[in-house]
Amino acid sequence: MIDDTVQPSLPLNPPKWREYLELCKPRVVSLIIFTAIIGMLLSTPGLVPLSTLIVATLGIGLAAASAAAINHVAEHRIDALMARTQNRPLPQGEMQTGQALVFALVLGFLSMFLLITFINVLTAVLTFLSLIGYAVIYTMYLKHATPLNIVIGGAAGAAPPVLGWTAVTGTLDPHALLLFLIIFAWTPPHFWALAIYRRHEYAKAKIPMLPITHGTAFTRLHVLLYTFLLVAVTLLPFATYMCGIPYLVGAVCLNVGALYYAIRMQFDTRDELAYATFKYSIVYLTALFVVLFVDHYWLLMRAALT
C-alpha cells in the first residue's frame, strides 16, 4: 500500500506559469497535437481551412493538457515515490491539488466549448471520451488493476489522428481508423521499453507494470511480438491504397530500425538498451507521420500533373 500520509507542503507563493505548463506535459501533448494535425491534413485532398486547423488544434491540445493535469492530480502521491516524477509541481509542493484540478477543468471546458461551437459535435464527443479514457479509466483504474493497462488504455492515446480527421470531415473514415491502429499497436512496445528501464521505480510505487508482474524477459518478448504487430499494421495504409511508394519505403526503413531494437533486446538485457529502444520509438512515430504527410502531398502533386 502507498502511504497516504505523505502530503505535499503548501506552496509558499502562487504557482508560476512554468508549474502550470508542466502540468500539461508539453512534450507528450506536442506529439498528440502533431498526430492530430497529420490526421487533419490527410483527411482531405485539398487544403484544410486555416480556421479549422487552428481551432481544432487548440481544442484537441487543450483536452490533452486537461487530461495530463488530471493525471498529475490523481498520481501526485505516487509521483513523489518515483525519481522520474518526484520533481513535478505537486510532489514538490509548488502547487495544491485543488489549484491543479481547477486548472484541468478550465482547460477541459475551453476545449469542449471550442470544438462544439466551431468544429463539430462528433469531434467534441470523441475528444471528451479520449480525455475520460486517459484521465479516469486508465490513470485511476487500469494502471493499478492490470499489467495489460497500457494495452487497454492505449486506445485513448491513439485517438488524436481520428480527432483531427473528424474535425475536418465531420465523419469517421476507415483510413482514420488505420492511423488509430498504428498508434494503438505502437504504444505497448514503446511504453514497455520504458517500464523495463524504470521497473524499480514502478515496483516502489506498487504499480503492476508488466516487468514487475511477469519479469523483464517476458516483457522483452512481448516488445518483440508487438513490434511484429506494429510492422504489419503500418503496411496497411499501402495495402489499402491510402498511401503510395514514398510511404512504403519510409515505413519499411523505420520498421527495420524498430525490429533491430526489439530483436536485440532479446539478447542484450542492459537497461540502457531498453531506454534506447524507448527513445527510438518516439523518433519512429514522429517520422512515420511525417512520411504519411509527405506521401499524401506527393500523391496529390502527382495526380495534378497527370
C-alpha positions as CSV (number, residue, x, y, z in Angstrom):
1,M,0.0,0.0,0.0
2,I,1.2,3.5,-0.7
3,D,1.5,5.7,2.4
4,D,-1.5,8.1,2.2
5,T,0.0,10.2,4.9
6,V,2.6,11.7,2.6
7,Q,1.3,15.1,1.7
8,P,2.9,17.9,-0.4
9,S,3.7,21.0,1.5
10,L,1.6,24.1,0.8
11,P,3.2,26.4,-1.8
12,L,4.8,29.5,-0.3
13,N,4.0,31.6,-3.4
14,P,1.3,31.4,-6.0
15,P,2.1,28.9,-8.8
16,K,4.0,30.4,-11.7
17,W,3.2,29.8,-15.3
18,R,6.0,27.2,-15.5
19,E,4.3,25.0,-13.0
20,Y,1.0,25.2,-14.9
21,L,2.9,24.4,-18.1
22,E,4.5,21.4,-16.6
23,L,1.0,20.1,-15.5
24,C,0.2,20.0,-19.2
25,K,3.0,17.5,-20.0
26,P,4.1,19.6,-23.1
27,R,6.3,17.0,-24.7
28,V,3.5,14.4,-24.6
29,V,0.9,16.9,-25.7
30,S,3.1,18.1,-28.6
31,L,3.2,14.6,-30.0
32,I,-0.6,14.3,-29.6
33,I,-1.1,17.7,-31.4
34,F,1.3,16.7,-34.2
35,T,-0.5,13.4,-34.9
36,A,-3.9,15.2,-34.8
37,I,-2.6,17.8,-37.3
38,I,-1.5,15.0,-39.6
39,G,-4.9,13.4,-39.3
40,M,-6.4,16.7,-40.5
41,L,-4.1,17.1,-43.4
42,L,-4.7,13.5,-44.6
43,S,-8.4,13.8,-44.4
44,T,-8.9,16.0,-47.5
45,P,-7.4,16.1,-51.0
46,G,-7.2,19.9,-50.7
47,L,-6.0,22.3,-48.1
48,V,-7.5,22.3,-44.6
49,P,-9.3,25.7,-43.9
50,L,-6.9,27.7,-41.7
51,S,-9.6,28.5,-39.1
52,T,-10.4,24.8,-38.7
53,L,-6.8,23.9,-38.4
54,I,-6.1,26.4,-35.7
55,V,-9.3,25.9,-33.7
56,A,-9.3,22.1,-33.9
57,T,-5.6,22.0,-32.9
58,L,-6.3,24.3,-30.0
59,G,-9.3,22.3,-28.9
60,I,-7.6,18.9,-29.1
61,G,-4.5,20.3,-27.4
62,L,-6.4,21.8,-24.5
63,A,-8.2,18.5,-24.0
64,A,-4.9,16.6,-23.9
65,A,-3.4,19.2,-21.5
66,S,-6.5,18.8,-19.3
67,A,-6.1,15.0,-19.2
68,A,-2.4,15.4,-18.3
69,A,-3.2,17.8,-15.5
70,I,-5.8,15.4,-14.1
71,N,-3.2,12.7,-14.3
72,H,-0.9,14.9,-12.1
73,V,-3.6,15.3,-9.5
74,A,-4.6,11.6,-9.4
75,E,-1.0,10.4,-9.1
76,H,0.7,13.1,-7.0
77,R,1.4,10.7,-4.1
78,I,2.8,8.0,-6.5
79,D,4.8,10.7,-8.3
80,A,6.6,11.6,-5.0
81,L,7.9,8.0,-4.8
82,M,9.4,7.8,-8.3
83,A,12.7,9.6,-9.4
84,R,11.2,10.3,-12.8
85,T,8.3,12.2,-11.5
86,Q,9.2,13.4,-8.0
87,N,10.2,16.9,-9.2
88,R,6.7,17.6,-10.6
89,P,4.9,20.6,-9.2
90,L,2.5,18.7,-6.9
91,P,5.0,16.3,-5.2
92,Q,7.4,19.3,-4.7
93,G,4.6,21.3,-3.0
94,E,4.8,24.1,-5.6
95,M,1.0,23.9,-6.2
96,Q,-2.0,22.5,-4.4
97,T,-4.1,19.7,-5.8
98,G,-7.1,21.9,-5.8
99,Q,-5.4,24.5,-8.0
100,A,-4.3,21.9,-10.4
101,L,-7.7,20.3,-10.6
102,V,-9.4,23.7,-11.3
103,F,-6.8,24.4,-14.0
104,A,-7.6,21.0,-15.6
105,L,-11.3,21.6,-15.5
106,V,-10.9,25.0,-17.1
107,L,-8.8,23.6,-19.9
108,G,-11.4,20.8,-20.5
109,F,-14.3,23.2,-20.6
110,L,-12.5,25.5,-23.0
111,S,-11.7,22.5,-25.2
112,M,-15.3,21.4,-25.4
113,F,-16.5,24.9,-26.0
114,L,-14.2,25.4,-29.0
115,L,-14.9,22.0,-30.5
116,I,-18.7,22.1,-30.1
117,T,-19.0,25.8,-31.2
118,F,-16.5,26.0,-34.0
119,I,-15.8,22.4,-35.2
120,N,-18.4,19.7,-34.8
121,V,-20.1,17.6,-32.1
122,L,-18.6,14.3,-33.2
123,T,-15.1,15.6,-32.7
124,A,-16.1,17.1,-29.3
125,V,-17.6,13.8,-28.2
126,L,-14.7,11.7,-29.3
127,T,-12.2,14.1,-27.7
128,F,-14.2,14.0,-24.4
129,L,-14.2,10.2,-24.5
130,S,-10.4,10.2,-25.0
131,L,-10.0,12.6,-22.1
132,I,-12.0,10.4,-19.8
133,G,-10.3,7.3,-21.2
134,Y,-6.9,8.5,-20.2
135,A,-7.5,10.7,-17.2
136,V,-10.1,8.5,-15.5
137,I,-10.3,4.9,-16.9
138,Y,-6.5,4.4,-17.5
139,T,-5.0,6.7,-14.8
140,M,-7.4,5.9,-11.9
141,Y,-8.3,2.3,-12.6
142,L,-6.4,0.3,-15.3
143,K,-2.9,1.5,-14.4
144,H,-3.3,0.0,-11.0
145,A,-5.5,-3.0,-11.9
146,T,-3.7,-5.0,-14.6
147,P,-0.3,-5.4,-16.2
148,L,-2.1,-5.0,-19.5
149,N,-3.0,-1.5,-18.5
150,I,-1.2,0.2,-21.4
151,V,-2.6,-2.2,-24.0
152,I,-6.2,-1.4,-23.0
153,G,-5.6,2.2,-22.1
154,G,-3.6,2.9,-25.2
155,A,-6.9,3.5,-27.1
156,A,-7.1,7.0,-25.6
157,G,-3.6,7.9,-26.8
158,A,-4.3,6.5,-30.3
159,A,-7.3,8.8,-30.8
160,P,-5.7,12.1,-31.9
161,P,-5.4,11.4,-35.7
162,V,-9.0,10.3,-35.7
163,L,-10.0,13.5,-33.9
164,G,-8.1,15.6,-36.4
165,W,-9.7,13.7,-39.3
166,T,-13.3,14.2,-37.9
167,A,-12.6,17.8,-37.2
168,V,-12.3,18.4,-40.9
169,T,-14.8,15.9,-42.4
170,G,-17.3,15.5,-39.6
171,T,-17.3,11.7,-40.2
172,L,-15.4,8.6,-39.2
173,D,-13.4,7.1,-42.0
174,P,-11.7,3.7,-42.3
175,H,-8.4,5.4,-43.2
176,A,-8.6,7.4,-40.0
177,L,-9.0,4.2,-38.1
178,L,-5.8,2.9,-39.7
179,L,-4.0,5.8,-38.1
180,F,-5.6,4.9,-34.8
181,L,-4.4,1.3,-35.2
182,I,-0.8,2.4,-35.9
183,I,-0.6,4.3,-32.6
184,F,-2.5,1.6,-30.8
185,A,0.0,-1.1,-31.9
186,W,2.9,1.3,-31.2
187,T,2.0,2.1,-27.6
188,P,2.7,-1.2,-25.8
189,P,6.3,-1.8,-27.1
190,H,7.0,2.0,-26.6
191,F,5.9,2.0,-23.0
192,W,7.1,-1.4,-22.0
193,A,10.7,-0.5,-23.1
194,L,10.4,2.4,-20.6
195,A,8.8,0.2,-18.0
196,I,11.8,-2.1,-18.1
197,Y,14.2,0.8,-17.7
198,R,12.1,2.2,-14.8
199,R,10.9,-1.1,-13.3
200,H,12.4,-0.5,-9.9
201,E,10.5,2.8,-9.5
202,Y,7.3,1.2,-10.6
203,A,7.9,-1.6,-8.1
204,K,8.4,1.0,-5.3
205,A,5.2,2.7,-6.2
206,K,3.3,-0.6,-6.3
207,I,2.2,-0.2,-9.9
208,P,1.7,-3.6,-11.6
209,M,3.6,-2.9,-14.8
210,L,4.4,-6.0,-16.9
211,P,8.1,-6.2,-15.9
212,I,7.0,-6.2,-12.3
213,T,4.3,-8.9,-12.6
214,H,5.9,-11.1,-15.2
215,G,9.6,-10.2,-15.3
216,T,11.8,-8.5,-17.8
217,A,12.3,-11.5,-20.1
218,F,8.6,-11.9,-20.6
219,T,8.3,-8.2,-21.2
220,R,11.1,-8.1,-23.8
221,L,9.4,-11.0,-25.7
222,H,6.2,-9.0,-25.8
223,V,8.1,-5.9,-27.0
224,L,9.2,-8.1,-29.9
225,L,5.8,-9.6,-30.6
226,Y,4.0,-6.2,-30.5
227,T,6.7,-4.8,-32.8
228,F,5.9,-7.5,-35.3
229,L,2.2,-6.5,-35.0
230,L,3.2,-2.9,-35.5
231,V,5.1,-3.7,-38.6
232,A,2.1,-5.4,-40.1
233,V,-0.3,-2.6,-39.1
234,T,2.0,0.1,-40.7
235,L,1.8,-1.7,-44.0
236,L,-2.0,-1.5,-44.1
237,P,-2.1,2.2,-45.5
238,F,-0.1,1.0,-48.5
239,A,-2.1,-2.3,-48.8
240,T,-5.4,-0.3,-48.8
241,Y,-4.2,2.3,-51.4
242,M,-4.3,5.0,-48.8
243,C,-0.6,5.7,-49.4
244,G,1.9,5.1,-52.1
245,I,5.5,4.1,-52.6
246,P,7.1,7.0,-50.6
247,Y,5.2,5.9,-47.6
248,L,6.1,2.2,-48.1
249,V,9.8,3.0,-48.4
250,G,9.7,5.2,-45.3
251,A,7.7,2.7,-43.3
252,V,9.9,-0.2,-44.2
253,C,13.1,1.7,-43.2
254,L,11.6,2.8,-39.9
255,N,10.4,-0.8,-39.2
256,V,13.8,-2.2,-39.8
257,G,15.1,0.1,-37.0
258,A,12.2,-1.0,-34.7
259,L,12.9,-4.7,-35.4
260,Y,16.6,-4.1,-34.8
261,Y,16.0,-2.8,-31.3
262,A,13.3,-5.3,-30.4
263,I,15.3,-8.3,-31.6
264,R,18.5,-7.0,-29.9
265,M,16.6,-6.7,-26.7
266,Q,16.1,-10.5,-26.6
267,F,19.8,-11.0,-26.2
268,D,21.1,-7.7,-24.7
269,T,19.4,-7.3,-21.4
270,R,21.0,-4.0,-20.4
271,D,18.6,-1.3,-19.2
272,E,20.4,1.2,-21.4
273,L,19.3,-0.7,-24.5
274,A,15.7,-0.7,-23.2
275,Y,15.9,3.1,-22.8
276,A,17.4,3.5,-26.3
277,T,14.5,1.4,-27.6
278,F,12.1,3.7,-25.9
279,K,13.8,6.8,-27.4
280,Y,13.8,5.3,-30.9
281,S,10.1,4.6,-30.6
282,I,9.4,8.3,-30.2
283,V,11.5,9.1,-33.3
284,Y,9.8,6.2,-35.1
285,L,6.3,7.5,-34.6
286,T,7.1,11.1,-35.4
287,A,9.0,10.1,-38.6
288,L,6.2,7.7,-39.7
289,F,3.6,10.5,-39.5
290,V,6.0,12.9,-41.4
291,V,6.2,10.2,-44.1
292,L,2.4,9.9,-44.2
293,F,2.3,13.7,-44.7
294,V,4.9,13.7,-47.4
295,D,3.3,10.8,-49.2
296,H,-0.1,12.4,-49.1
297,Y,1.0,15.6,-50.8
298,W,3.3,13.7,-53.2
299,L,0.3,11.8,-54.4
300,L,-1.7,15.0,-54.8
301,M,1.0,16.6,-56.8
302,R,1.4,13.5,-59.0
303,A,-2.3,13.5,-59.6
304,A,-2.3,17.2,-60.5
305,L,0.5,16.7,-63.1
306,T,-1.2,13.8,-64.8
